[in-house]
Amino acid sequence: MNLRIRDLREDADLTQTQVAQMLLCDQSLYSKYERGERELPLGLAIKLADFYHVSLDYLVGRSESKQ
């Protein structure tokens, strides 16, 4: 999942700080989610899937289809 959230962020030309602000967390915590050092909570995963307009299955790597 960590590679997917980084790729989605980069594809959207966003910084870690911008995404962290949307998730109401600090950049250092979001960076740990991207590096796989911390498990992304389900609630934040849902917010990211909605934000990027992708399915939760795609976000967590269970599907190759974004929808």
Kinemage of the C-alpha trace (Angstrom):
@kinemage 1
@onewidth
@group {chain A} dominant
@subgroup {mainchain}
@vectorlist {calphas} color= white
{ca met a 1} P 0.000 0.000 0.000
{ca asn a 2} L 2.809 2.417 0.779
{ca leu a 3} L 3.934 2.522 -2.861
{ca arg a 4} L 0.398 3.154 -4.037
{ca ile a 5} L -0.203 6.118 -1.764
{ca arg a 6} L 3.127 7.635 -2.750
{ca asp a 7} L 2.455 7.097 -6.475
{ca leu a 8} L -1.044 8.558 -6.202
{ca arg a 9} L 0.298 11.590 -4.352
{ca glu a 10} L 3.072 12.146 -6.864
{ca asp a 11} L 0.681 11.678 -9.818
{ca ala a 12} L -1.487 14.411 -8.305
{ca asp a 13} L 1.577 16.691 -7.914
{ca leu a 14} L 1.009 17.001 -4.175
{ca thr a 15} L 3.514 17.202 -1.354
{ca gln a 16} L 3.423 15.019 1.720
{ca thr a 17} L 2.559 18.133 3.709
{ca gln a 18} L -0.486 18.868 1.554
{ca val a 19} L -1.829 15.330 1.904
{ca ala a 20} L -1.084 15.301 5.628
{ca gln a 21} L -3.053 18.531 6.073
{ca met a 22} L -6.030 16.972 4.282
{ca leu a 23} L -5.795 13.957 6.615
{ca leu a 24} L -5.362 16.207 9.677
{ca cys a 25} L -2.025 14.682 10.651
{ca asp a 26} L 1.537 15.960 10.517
{ca gln a 27} L 3.894 15.397 7.613
{ca ser a 28} L 6.272 13.166 9.572
{ca leu a 29} L 3.461 10.743 10.411
{ca tyr a 30} L 2.226 10.701 6.820
{ca ser a 31} L 5.792 10.026 5.665
{ca lys a 32} L 5.852 6.935 7.894
{ca tyr a 33} L 2.651 5.702 6.226
{ca glu a 34} L 4.272 6.096 2.800
{ca arg a 35} L 7.454 4.298 3.895
{ca gly a 36} L 5.467 1.486 5.492
{ca glu a 37} L 6.816 2.245 8.964
{ca arg a 38} L 3.313 2.788 10.367
{ca glu a 39} L 0.093 1.040 9.449
{ca leu a 40} L -2.379 3.375 7.769
{ca pro a 41} L -5.605 3.371 9.816
{ca leu a 42} L -8.716 2.263 7.957
{ca gly a 43} L -10.389 5.651 8.354
{ca leu a 44} L -7.456 7.420 6.713
{ca ala a 45} L -7.273 4.804 3.959
{ca ile a 46} L -10.933 5.469 3.172
{ca lys a 47} L -10.285 9.230 3.076
{ca leu a 48} L -7.352 8.727 0.702
{ca ala a 49} L -9.332 6.401 -1.576
{ca asp a 50} L -12.138 8.961 -1.755
{ca phe a 51} L -9.687 11.831 -2.267
{ca tyr a 52} L -7.908 10.108 -5.156
{ca his a 53} L -11.149 8.631 -6.576
{ca val a 54} L -9.874 5.054 -6.391
{ca ser a 55} L -11.262 1.947 -4.758
{ca leu a 56} L -10.063 0.899 -1.340
{ca asp a 57} L -9.000 -2.425 -2.888
{ca tyr a 58} L -6.742 -0.563 -5.320
{ca leu a 59} L -5.299 1.586 -2.563
{ca val a 60} L -4.306 -1.418 -0.463
{ca gly a 61} L -3.020 -3.443 -3.423
{ca arg a 62} L -5.827 -6.009 -3.663
{ca ser a 63} L -6.762 -4.906 -7.180
{ca glu a 64} L -5.018 -3.427 -10.203
{ca ser a 65} L -8.207 -1.613 -11.226
{ca lys a 66} L -8.521 1.893 -9.816
{ca gln a 67} L -12.296 1.580 -9.737
